[in-house]
Amino acid sequence: MAYVTEEDLASWSIPIANSEYELAERIMELVTATTDDLLEGRVATFDVDLMGSMKNGTALQDRSDFDVAITITEPPATLTRSQELDTDSHQRLSLMNHEIGGGIAGLGGPVDSGFFAHEFEFEGRMVDVVPRTRVAQHDGAVVLFPGGGYGGYVWNWPAEYEQAIERQDRQTNGNFRETIRVAKGIRRKISRIADADPIPSFTLESLLLRVPKSEFRRPLPDRMRAVLADARDQTQADDADQILDPTGRKPLFGSPLVDLEDSYASLVEMLWLLDHDEPFAYLW
């Protein structure tokens, strides 16, 4: 029997229950109320919404984490001529991070301020709160400001990424989101047997967005072999280091958090687990 069985694939393919979204709504209401108190008089308007796998319909049933974005919409950040955040925008977002990191502690105990998110536990579930701001000169863009003393900031275009997933899912008759969920299930298996972190979810999804749509018409077990093989081959192409993210604006590989060779190793392992009863763990 393979390490990853067809029963595993079938169980991972099922979307999360409505009760998960109901819990997410409760969390967002609490975060909204807390943020409203913290930022009163400092920003005009902000939005609180889901982000990540629950927002995109690719979360696993098995107690996925909740990713919540707090986005300053008014006033938006503005840029200098060199396309850097101006001083006022930088300071406002820095203050927002500091205030939120302390304020949400009352929602669920200790807060761990990591690279981009403030993490806390709520009713036995982990919640990541990500502060970000809209940018005046770039419609649809947001800037994430790292907390925890890391400094700097990162650009994202979340709406474009969400639209790419929606479009691919529609054009594959709903098979794309299902495939992502199953791929994440296999990835989770790796995280339990490997000493290194497996391929990041965003990187995995981005590679699968580049797989030909015809591969998603296959029955689920064959589909997973085909799409993961395609993703693996992408990481071995001569121009792999030139692959862009789904918005076409940033390199997919090359940051400290996303290594090309580690991504390749993860995909080899994922494929191996579909057809072998033991991990191919020497890759790690």
C-alpha positions as CSV (number, residue, x, y, z in Angstrom):
1,M,0.0,0.0,0.0
2,A,1.3,3.5,-0.9
3,Y,2.2,5.8,1.9
4,V,-0.5,8.2,0.6
5,T,-3.6,6.1,-0.3
6,E,-6.5,6.8,-2.6
7,E,-8.6,7.1,0.6
8,D,-6.3,9.9,1.7
9,L,-6.8,11.7,-1.6
10,A,-10.5,11.4,-1.4
11,S,-10.7,12.8,2.1
12,W,-8.4,15.8,1.3
13,S,-10.5,16.6,-1.7
14,I,-13.6,17.6,0.4
15,P,-14.1,21.3,1.1
16,I,-14.2,22.5,4.7
17,A,-17.5,22.6,6.4
18,N,-19.7,25.7,6.8
19,S,-19.1,25.6,10.5
20,E,-15.5,26.6,9.8
21,Y,-16.6,29.8,8.1
22,E,-19.0,30.5,10.9
23,L,-16.1,30.3,13.3
24,A,-14.1,32.5,11.0
25,E,-16.9,35.1,11.1
26,R,-16.7,35.2,14.9
27,I,-13.0,35.6,14.8
28,M,-13.2,38.5,12.3
29,E,-15.9,40.2,14.4
30,L,-13.6,40.1,17.4
31,V,-10.6,41.3,15.4
32,T,-12.7,44.1,13.9
33,A,-13.9,45.3,17.3
34,T,-10.4,45.2,18.7
35,T,-8.9,47.0,15.8
36,D,-11.6,49.7,15.8
37,D,-10.7,50.5,19.4
38,L,-6.9,50.5,18.7
39,L,-6.9,52.6,15.6
40,E,-9.7,55.0,16.4
41,G,-8.6,58.5,15.3
42,R,-5.5,57.2,13.5
43,V,-7.0,55.8,10.3
44,A,-10.2,56.7,8.6
45,T,-11.3,53.2,7.4
46,F,-10.0,49.6,7.4
47,D,-11.3,46.3,6.3
48,V,-11.0,42.9,8.0
49,D,-11.3,39.8,5.8
50,L,-10.1,36.3,5.4
51,M,-7.0,35.7,3.3
52,G,-5.1,32.6,2.2
53,S,-6.6,29.1,1.8
54,M,-9.9,29.8,3.5
55,K,-10.5,32.9,1.3
56,N,-9.5,30.9,-1.8
57,G,-11.5,27.7,-1.0
58,T,-8.3,25.6,-0.8
59,A,-8.2,24.9,3.0
60,L,-8.1,21.4,4.3
61,Q,-10.9,20.0,6.5
62,D,-8.5,19.0,9.3
63,R,-8.6,22.1,11.4
64,S,-6.9,24.6,9.1
65,D,-5.4,27.8,10.6
66,F,-7.3,31.1,10.1
67,D,-5.5,33.9,8.2
68,V,-7.1,37.3,8.7
69,A,-6.0,40.5,7.0
70,I,-6.5,44.0,8.4
71,T,-6.2,46.4,5.5
72,I,-6.0,50.2,5.9
73,T,-8.1,51.5,3.1
74,E,-8.2,55.3,4.0
75,P,-5.9,57.0,4.0
76,P,-3.9,54.7,1.6
77,A,-0.2,54.6,1.6
78,T,1.6,56.9,-0.8
79,L,4.9,56.4,-2.5
80,T,8.0,58.5,-3.1
81,R,9.4,59.1,-6.6
82,S,11.7,56.0,-6.0
83,Q,8.5,53.9,-5.4
84,E,9.2,53.5,-1.7
85,L,6.6,54.2,1.1
86,D,6.7,57.7,2.2
87,T,7.6,58.5,5.8
88,D,4.1,59.0,7.0
89,S,2.8,55.8,5.5
90,H,5.7,53.9,6.9
91,Q,5.2,55.2,10.4
92,R,1.4,54.7,10.3
93,L,1.8,51.0,9.3
94,S,4.5,50.5,11.9
95,L,2.3,51.9,14.6
96,M,-0.6,49.7,13.3
97,N,1.6,46.6,13.7
98,H,2.7,47.5,17.2
99,E,-0.8,48.4,18.4
100,I,-2.4,45.3,16.9
101,G,0.3,43.0,18.2
102,G,-0.5,44.1,21.8
103,G,-4.2,44.6,21.4
104,I,-5.2,41.1,20.1
105,A,-3.5,39.5,23.1
106,G,-6.8,39.8,24.9
107,L,-8.6,37.6,22.3
108,G,-6.7,34.4,23.0
109,G,-3.7,34.5,25.2
110,P,-0.1,35.1,24.2
111,V,0.7,36.6,20.8
112,D,3.6,35.5,18.7
113,S,4.7,38.4,16.4
114,G,6.4,36.7,13.4
115,F,7.6,37.9,10.1
116,F,4.3,39.2,8.7
117,A,1.6,38.0,11.1
118,H,0.6,38.2,14.8
119,E,-0.4,34.7,15.8
120,F,-2.7,33.8,18.7
121,E,-4.8,30.9,19.7
122,F,-8.6,31.1,19.8
123,E,-10.7,28.2,21.0
124,G,-7.9,25.7,20.2
125,R,-7.3,27.1,16.7
126,M,-4.4,29.2,15.5
127,V,-5.2,32.6,14.0
128,D,-2.7,34.7,12.0
129,V,-3.5,38.4,11.8
130,V,-1.7,40.2,8.9
131,P,-1.7,44.1,8.9
132,R,-1.4,45.7,5.5
133,T,-2.3,48.9,3.7
134,R,-3.7,49.9,0.4
135,V,-1.4,51.9,-1.9
136,A,-2.7,55.0,-3.6
137,Q,-0.7,54.8,-6.8
138,H,-1.3,51.1,-7.5
139,D,-4.9,49.9,-7.8
140,G,-5.3,46.5,-6.1
141,A,-1.9,46.5,-4.4
142,V,-1.3,46.2,-0.7
143,V,1.9,46.5,1.3
144,L,2.6,44.1,4.2
145,F,4.7,45.5,6.9
146,P,6.7,42.9,8.9
147,G,6.3,42.9,12.6
148,G,8.6,41.5,15.2
149,G,11.4,44.0,14.5
150,Y,12.2,42.6,11.0
151,G,11.9,45.9,9.2
152,G,11.1,46.5,5.5
153,Y,7.9,45.7,3.8
154,V,6.6,43.5,0.9
155,W,4.2,44.2,-1.9
156,N,1.2,41.9,-2.7
157,W,-1.7,41.9,-5.2
158,P,-4.2,39.6,-3.4
159,A,-7.2,40.3,-5.6
160,E,-5.3,39.3,-8.7
161,Y,-4.1,36.1,-7.1
162,E,-7.6,35.2,-5.9
163,Q,-8.9,35.9,-9.5
164,A,-6.3,33.6,-11.0
165,I,-7.5,30.8,-8.7
166,E,-11.1,31.5,-9.4
167,R,-10.5,31.6,-13.2
168,Q,-8.5,28.3,-13.2
169,D,-11.1,26.6,-11.1
170,R,-13.9,27.7,-13.4
171,Q,-12.0,26.5,-16.5
172,T,-11.3,23.1,-15.0
173,N,-14.9,22.5,-13.8
174,G,-14.0,22.9,-10.1
175,N,-11.0,20.5,-10.3
176,F,-8.3,23.1,-9.6
177,R,-9.3,23.9,-6.0
178,E,-9.9,20.2,-5.3
179,T,-6.4,19.5,-6.7
180,I,-4.8,22.2,-4.5
181,R,-6.5,20.8,-1.4
182,V,-5.2,17.3,-2.1
183,A,-1.7,18.6,-2.9
184,K,-1.7,20.4,0.5
185,G,-2.7,17.1,2.1
186,I,0.3,15.4,0.6
187,R,2.5,18.3,1.6
188,R,1.2,17.9,5.2
189,K,2.4,14.3,5.1
190,I,5.9,15.6,4.2
191,S,5.9,18.1,7.1
192,R,5.4,15.1,9.5
193,I,8.3,13.1,8.2
194,A,10.9,15.7,7.1
195,D,13.4,17.7,9.0
196,A,13.0,20.6,6.6
197,D,10.0,22.7,5.8
198,P,8.1,21.5,2.7
199,I,7.4,23.7,-0.3
200,P,5.4,26.8,0.8
201,S,1.7,26.6,-0.1
202,F,1.8,29.7,-2.2
203,T,4.7,28.3,-4.2
204,L,2.9,25.0,-4.7
205,E,-0.3,26.8,-5.8
206,S,1.6,29.1,-8.1
207,L,3.3,26.2,-9.9
208,L,0.0,24.3,-10.3
209,L,-1.6,27.4,-11.8
210,R,1.0,26.9,-14.7
211,V,0.0,23.3,-15.3
212,P,-2.0,22.8,-18.6
213,K,-5.7,22.7,-17.9
214,S,-6.0,19.3,-19.7
215,E,-4.2,17.6,-16.9
216,F,-7.0,18.5,-14.5
217,R,-9.5,16.5,-16.4
218,R,-8.0,13.2,-15.2
219,P,-9.4,11.0,-12.4
220,L,-8.0,12.2,-9.1
221,P,-5.1,9.7,-8.5
222,D,-3.8,10.1,-12.1
223,R,-4.4,13.9,-11.9
224,M,-2.2,14.2,-8.9
225,R,0.7,12.3,-10.5
226,A,0.4,14.4,-13.6
227,V,0.1,17.9,-12.1
228,L,2.9,17.2,-9.5
229,A,5.1,15.8,-12.2
230,D,4.6,19.0,-14.2
231,A,5.3,21.2,-11.2
232,R,8.5,19.2,-10.5
233,D,9.6,19.6,-14.1
234,Q,9.0,23.3,-13.9
235,T,11.5,23.6,-11.1
236,Q,14.1,21.8,-13.2
237,A,13.7,23.9,-16.3
238,D,16.7,26.0,-17.4
239,D,14.7,29.2,-16.7
240,A,13.2,28.0,-13.4
241,D,14.7,30.9,-11.5
242,Q,12.9,33.3,-13.9
243,I,9.4,31.9,-13.1
244,L,7.1,34.7,-11.9
245,D,4.3,34.6,-9.4
246,P,0.7,34.5,-10.7
247,T,0.5,38.3,-10.9
248,G,3.5,38.3,-13.2
249,R,5.3,40.9,-11.0
250,K,7.7,39.1,-8.7
251,P,10.0,36.1,-9.1
252,L,8.5,33.0,-7.5
253,F,11.9,31.8,-6.3
254,G,14.9,33.4,-4.8
255,S,13.7,34.9,-1.5
256,P,15.0,33.5,1.8
257,L,11.6,31.8,2.3
258,V,11.3,30.1,-1.1
259,D,14.3,28.0,-2.3
260,L,14.1,26.4,-5.8
261,E,16.0,23.2,-4.9
262,D,14.0,22.7,-1.7
263,S,10.8,23.1,-3.7
264,Y,12.0,20.5,-6.2
265,A,12.9,18.1,-3.4
266,S,9.4,18.5,-1.9
267,L,7.7,17.7,-5.2
268,V,9.9,14.6,-5.7
269,E,8.9,13.5,-2.3
270,M,5.2,14.2,-2.9
271,L,5.2,12.1,-6.1
272,W,7.1,9.3,-4.3
273,L,4.6,9.0,-1.6
274,L,1.8,8.3,-4.1
275,D,3.4,5.1,-5.3
276,H,5.7,3.8,-2.4
277,D,5.0,2.6,1.1
278,E,8.0,4.4,2.6
279,P,9.2,8.0,2.4
280,F,12.0,9.0,0.1
281,A,13.4,10.9,3.1
282,Y,17.1,11.0,2.2
283,L,16.2,14.1,0.1
284,W,16.0,15.9,3.4
